Amino acid sequence: MLKTFNIFSGLVFLACAALQWNDPDPLLWITLYVLAAISCGLAFTNNNAVKFNITLIAVYVIYAGYLFVAEDGVLSWMLDHQFESLTRSMLASAPWIENTREFGGLFIMTVVCAINLLVKRQAAVAEPDLSEQPANS
């Protein structure tokens, strides 16, 4: 089940990365999405990438926090624009639309990396550490 989840998530993140070429800051977003896809690839291959996922989660949460409180961020969308539809076209006169959508992308990437981190940590706890077992003589 986790392998299917990571294949699907990784492919979605790669597709999202490919769609970032017309973004005002494409290299940043391509990098963020590709790193999330790498997290999925590592989880798919059973690679225990705890530090990698913790680092990604930290980066995503910090950037999402910034987008939440930024002048034209999520709070502005909620309070000043009364949850205006995010499906309409992005305009220079409505920057909160892009910032809120970007916040959503960071949230999704954070959740996927957190799932990969938690599953790997649970698996590590469930597996006995054979290196600490006394050898039978």
Backbone as CSV, one residue per row, in Angstrom:
resi,resn,N_x,N_y,N_z,CA_x,CA_y,CA_z,C_x,C_y,C_z
1,MET,0.817,-1.195,0.000,0.000,0.000,0.000,0.868,1.270,0.000
2,LEU,1.918,1.266,0.846,2.795,2.433,0.913,3.548,2.627,-0.405
3,LYS,3.928,1.533,-1.042,4.632,1.653,-2.323,3.729,2.297,-3.375
4,THR,2.470,1.896,-3.416,1.511,2.496,-4.356,1.316,3.976,-4.051
5,PHE,1.185,4.293,-2.778,1.049,5.685,-2.348,2.240,6.520,-2.827
6,ASN,3.444,5.974,-2.676,4.642,6.718,-3.065,4.823,6.804,-4.570
7,ILE,4.435,5.767,-5.299,4.484,5.869,-6.767,3.544,6.978,-7.224
8,PHE,2.304,6.927,-6.732,1.313,7.934,-7.116,1.771,9.339,-6.720
9,SER,2.189,9.508,-5.460,2.609,10.828,-4.975,3.831,11.334,-5.736
10,GLY,4.797,10.458,-5.949,6.005,10.860,-6.674,5.692,11.317,-8.091
11,LEU,4.810,10.594,-8.775,4.432,10.992,-10.137,3.657,12.317,-10.135
12,VAL,2.797,12.499,-9.164,2.064,13.774,-9.055,3.043,14.918,-8.813
13,PHE,4.014,14.713,-7.925,4.987,15.773,-7.651,5.843,16.082,-8.876
14,LEU,6.206,15.070,-9.631,6.965,15.315,-10.863,6.121,16.077,-11.885
15,ALA,4.844,15.731,-11.977,3.947,16.468,-12.885,3.818,17.919,-12.428
16,CYS,3.699,18.127,-11.125,3.613,19.496,-10.598,4.903,20.271,-10.887
17,ALA,6.029,19.601,-10.750,7.310,20.257,-11.056,7.356,20.677,-12.518
18,ALA,6.869,19.816,-13.401,6.876,20.128,-14.835,5.959,21.303,-15.162
19,LEU,4.917,21.487,-14.379,3.979,22.585,-14.629,4.459,23.929,-14.091
20,GLN,5.594,23.953,-13.432,6.067,25.196,-12.796,6.843,26.119,-13.731
21,TRP,7.061,25.718,-14.970,7.877,26.534,-15.871,7.295,27.916,-16.106
22,ASN,5.971,28.080,-16.009,5.373,29.399,-16.240,5.167,30.168,-14.943
23,ASP,5.651,29.643,-13.832,5.527,30.290,-12.532,6.504,31.467,-12.450
24,PRO,6.186,32.488,-11.663,7.134,33.608,-11.511,8.477,33.185,-10.904
25,ASP,8.484,32.128,-10.106,9.726,31.629,-9.503,9.846,30.116,-9.759
26,PRO,10.064,29.743,-11.035,9.997,28.318,-11.398,11.077,27.450,-10.755
27,LEU,12.304,27.935,-10.647,13.367,27.087,-10.116,13.106,26.694,-8.666
28,LEU,12.583,27.616,-7.881,12.252,27.315,-6.490,11.216,26.199,-6.419
29,TRP,10.134,26.343,-7.184,9.039,25.382,-7.096,9.359,24.061,-7.764
30,ILE,10.122,24.083,-8.827,10.560,22.823,-9.435,11.413,22.058,-8.429
31,THR,12.308,22.755,-7.766,13.164,22.121,-6.764,12.343,21.539,-5.617
32,LEU,11.394,22.322,-5.095,10.574,21.852,-3.972,9.788,20.595,-4.347
33,TYR,9.186,20.581,-5.536,8.407,19.417,-5.957,9.295,18.212,-6.267
34,VAL,10.452,18.440,-6.883,11.356,17.327,-7.192,11.889,16.709,-5.895
35,LEU,12.183,17.533,-4.892,12.640,16.992,-3.612,11.560,16.125,-2.960
36,ALA,10.303,16.539,-3.058,9.212,15.716,-2.526,9.112,14.409,-3.306
37,ALA,9.312,14.459,-4.625,9.295,13.238,-5.434,10.458,12.320,-5.045
38,ILE,11.604,12.895,-4.738,12.749,12.093,-4.283,12.424,11.407,-2.963
39,SER,11.747,12.115,-2.060,11.317,11.501,-0.802,10.456,10.272,-1.082
40,CYS,9.557,10.396,-2.035,8.697,9.262,-2.406,9.517,8.131,-3.012
41,GLY,10.481,8.471,-3.840,11.346,7.455,-4.441,12.165,6.720,-3.393
42,LEU,12.672,7.459,-2.423,13.442,6.823,-1.349,12.559,5.895,-0.519
43,ALA,11.344,6.347,-0.219,10.416,5.498,0.544,10.042,4.262,-0.270
44,PHE,9.858,4.422,-1.570,9.515,3.297,-2.434,10.603,2.227,-2.414
45,THR,11.866,2.655,-2.371,12.993,1.716,-2.377,13.390,1.284,-0.966
46,ASN,12.543,1.599,0.023,12.784,1.248,1.427,14.047,1.882,1.998
47,ASN,14.420,3.023,1.470,15.568,3.755,1.988,15.112,4.556,3.204
48,ASN,15.812,4.412,4.291,15.474,5.100,5.523,16.066,6.514,5.488
49,ALA,15.307,7.454,4.946,15.778,8.824,4.742,15.212,9.766,5.806
50,VAL,15.454,9.444,7.066,14.867,10.202,8.165,15.341,11.655,8.147
51,LYS,16.640,11.872,8.077,17.170,13.244,8.090,16.685,14.041,6.868
52,PHE,16.636,13.380,5.717,16.177,14.029,4.500,14.732,14.495,4.657
53,ASN,13.872,13.603,5.161,12.464,13.966,5.344,12.279,15.032,6.419
54,ILE,13.019,14.950,7.497,12.932,15.979,8.539,13.336,17.332,7.974
55,THR,14.400,17.353,7.185,14.844,18.607,6.567,13.782,19.158,5.617
56,LEU,13.225,18.289,4.783,12.170,18.741,3.857,10.971,19.280,4.619
57,ILE,10.540,18.570,5.636,9.392,19.021,6.423,9.677,20.390,7.026
58,ALA,10.872,20.578,7.563,11.230,21.869,8.155,11.179,22.980,7.112
59,VAL,11.754,22.736,5.943,11.748,23.747,4.876,10.324,24.062,4.448
60,TYR,9.516,23.029,4.222,8.138,23.232,3.772,7.315,23.976,4.820
61,VAL,7.468,23.617,6.093,6.680,24.259,7.154,7.090,25.726,7.328
62,ILE,8.370,25.995,7.267,8.833,27.388,7.408,8.319,28.243,6.252
63,TYR,8.434,27.728,5.039,7.963,28.493,3.883,6.440,28.639,3.912
64,ALA,5.733,27.580,4.310,4.268,27.656,4.422,3.873,28.675,5.489
65,GLY,4.602,28.711,6.581,4.335,29.705,7.624,4.488,31.114,7.100
66,TYR,5.543,31.321,6.316,5.732,32.630,5.696,4.562,32.984,4.770
67,LEU,4.172,32.041,3.914,3.061,32.296,2.982,1.738,32.507,3.726
68,PHE,1.606,31.925,4.893,0.383,32.084,5.665,0.236,33.514,6.168
69,VAL,1.331,34.105,6.655,1.252,35.440,7.273,1.726,36.569,6.357
70,ALA,2.200,36.246,5.158,2.681,37.281,4.234,1.564,38.284,3.922
71,GLU,1.952,39.447,3.487,0.991,40.515,3.200,-0.147,40.056,2.289
72,ASP,0.178,39.335,1.247,-0.830,38.804,0.320,-0.907,37.285,0.418
73,GLY,-0.868,36.785,1.650,-0.853,35.348,1.863,-2.209,34.779,2.220
74,VAL,-2.168,33.649,2.883,-3.380,32.906,3.212,-4.284,33.704,4.149
75,LEU,-3.707,34.356,5.145,-4.531,35.174,6.048,-5.248,36.283,5.299
76,SER,-4.567,36.900,4.363,-5.201,37.940,3.548,-6.352,37.357,2.737
77,TRP,-6.146,36.171,2.175,-7.207,35.507,1.418,-8.413,35.226,2.304
78,MET,-8.164,34.785,3.536,-9.262,34.444,4.445,-9.963,35.686,4.980
79,LEU,-9.193,36.657,5.453,-9.775,37.801,6.159,-10.174,38.945,5.228
80,ASP,-9.286,39.297,4.314,-9.536,40.458,3.448,-10.361,40.110,2.215
81,HIS,-10.295,38.854,1.782,-10.956,38.463,0.530,-12.019,37.393,0.738
82,GLN,-12.387,37.152,1.996,-13.488,36.264,2.373,-13.475,34.924,1.627
83,PHE,-12.331,34.269,1.616,-12.193,32.946,1.003,-12.630,32.940,-0.467
84,GLU,-12.275,34.001,-1.166,-12.589,34.108,-2.597,-12.098,32.868,-3.341
85,SER,-12.791,32.486,-4.393,-12.452,31.277,-5.146,-10.995,31.304,-5.613
86,LEU,-10.317,30.189,-5.411,-8.925,30.048,-5.848,-8.822,29.450,-7.242
87,THR,-9.970,29.147,-7.835,-9.959,28.508,-9.152,-9.933,29.511,-10.291
88,ARG,-10.128,30.769,-9.974,-10.100,31.760,-11.044,-8.657,32.037,-11.471
89,SER,-8.522,32.716,-12.551,-7.208,32.998,-13.121,-6.391,33.878,-12.175
90,MET,-5.087,33.600,-12.117,-4.218,34.412,-11.273,-3.908,35.714,-11.988
91,LEU,-4.070,36.794,-11.262,-3.802,38.125,-11.796,-2.807,38.831,-10.897
92,ALA,-2.107,39.806,-11.453,-1.196,40.600,-10.635,-1.961,41.336,-9.546
93,SER,-3.230,41.621,-9.798,-4.052,42.332,-8.812,-4.592,41.402,-7.720
94,ALA,-4.341,40.097,-7.827,-4.823,39.129,-6.838,-3.710,38.151,-6.453
95,PRO,-2.607,38.638,-5.864,-1.480,37.752,-5.543,-1.795,36.730,-4.455
96,TRP,-2.826,36.965,-3.668,-3.184,36.006,-2.618,-3.625,34.668,-3.199
97,ILE,-4.086,34.670,-4.442,-4.488,33.408,-5.074,-3.269,32.501,-5.240
98,GLU,-2.201,33.024,-5.814,-1.006,32.207,-6.008,-0.389,31.809,-4.674
99,ASN,-0.304,32.741,-3.734,0.293,32.428,-2.437,-0.498,31.362,-1.688
100,THR,-1.813,31.410,-1.791,-2.641,30.407,-1.121,-2.514,29.057,-1.810
101,ARG,-2.445,29.055,-3.119,-2.241,27.787,-3.841,-0.876,27.197,-3.500
102,GLU,0.136,28.042,-3.430,1.475,27.570,-3.072,1.477,27.010,-1.656
103,PHE,0.775,27.658,-0.747,0.637,27.155,0.614,0.044,25.743,0.590
104,GLY,-0.988,25.550,-0.227,-1.611,24.235,-0.351,-0.635,23.187,-0.854
105,GLY,0.178,23.546,-1.835,1.193,22.619,-2.344,2.204,22.250,-1.270
106,LEU,2.639,23.238,-0.499,3.576,22.961,0.596,2.937,22.068,1.649
107,PHE,1.665,22.294,1.923,0.952,21.464,2.895,0.921,20.008,2.431
108,ILE,0.596,19.793,1.166,0.533,18.430,0.627,1.911,17.772,0.675
109,MET,2.953,18.499,0.265,4.300,17.931,0.308,4.713,17.597,1.735
110,THR,4.356,18.456,2.690,4.672,18.208,4.094,3.986,16.943,4.593
111,VAL,2.715,16.773,4.258,1.965,15.594,4.701,2.584,14.313,4.134
112,VAL,2.932,14.323,2.855,3.514,13.119,2.237,4.864,12.792,2.871
113,CYS,5.710,13.796,3.057,7.016,13.545,3.689,6.843,13.079,5.132
114,ALA,5.859,13.634,5.837,5.602,13.212,7.217,5.118,11.765,7.261
115,ILE,4.271,11.381,6.329,3.823,9.978,6.264,5.015,9.068,6.031
116,ASN,5.880,9.427,5.091,7.061,8.605,4.823,7.968,8.526,6.046
117,LEU,8.127,9.621,6.735,8.959,9.651,7.940,8.359,8.779,9.034
118,LEU,7.078,8.947,9.289,6.428,8.199,10.366,6.390,6.701,10.087
119,VAL,6.105,6.324,8.851,6.070,4.900,8.510,7.449,4.283,8.688
120,LYS,8.478,4.972,8.251,9.834,4.441,8.389,10.243,4.361,9.859
121,ARG,9.849,5.349,10.645,10.175,5.320,12.082,9.443,4.184,12.781
122,GLN,8.166,3.968,12.436,7.403,2.866,13.032,8.010,1.520,12.658
123,ALA,8.444,1.404,11.409,9.068,0.159,10.964,10.378,-0.072,11.714
124,ALA,11.141,0.992,11.968,12.408,0.870,12.683,12.175,0.457,14.135
125,VAL,11.119,0.953,14.745,10.797,0.599,16.128,10.325,-0.848,16.201
126,ALA,9.578,-1.292,15.204,9.040,-2.651,15.193,10.108,-3.710,14.956
127,GLU,11.179,-3.336,14.261,12.250,-4.287,13.964,13.216,-4.354,15.140
128,PRO,13.516,-5.535,15.618,14.499,-5.640,16.721,15.897,-5.336,16.194
129,ASP,16.694,-4.709,17.039,18.082,-4.403,16.682,18.938,-5.626,17.025
130,LEU,19.301,-6.366,16.003,20.058,-7.600,16.218,21.485,-7.352,16.658
131,SER,21.995,-6.164,16.465,23.363,-5.880,16.838,23.532,-5.834,18.352
132,GLU,22.435,-5.630,19.094,22.526,-5.561,20.545,22.212,-6.898,21.210
133,GLN,21.860,-7.932,20.444,21.545,-9.242,20.988,22.837,-9.976,21.347
134,PRO,22.849,-10.622,22.495,24.064,-11.400,22.834,24.193,-12.601,21.909
135,ALA,25.399,-12.870,21.510,25.655,-14.005,20.611,25.589,-15.295,21.386
136,ASN,24.979,-16.316,20.789,24.945,-17.636,21.421,26.256,-18.354,21.166
137,SER,26.784,-18.939,22.196,28.066,-19.645,22.047,27.878,-21.106,21.865
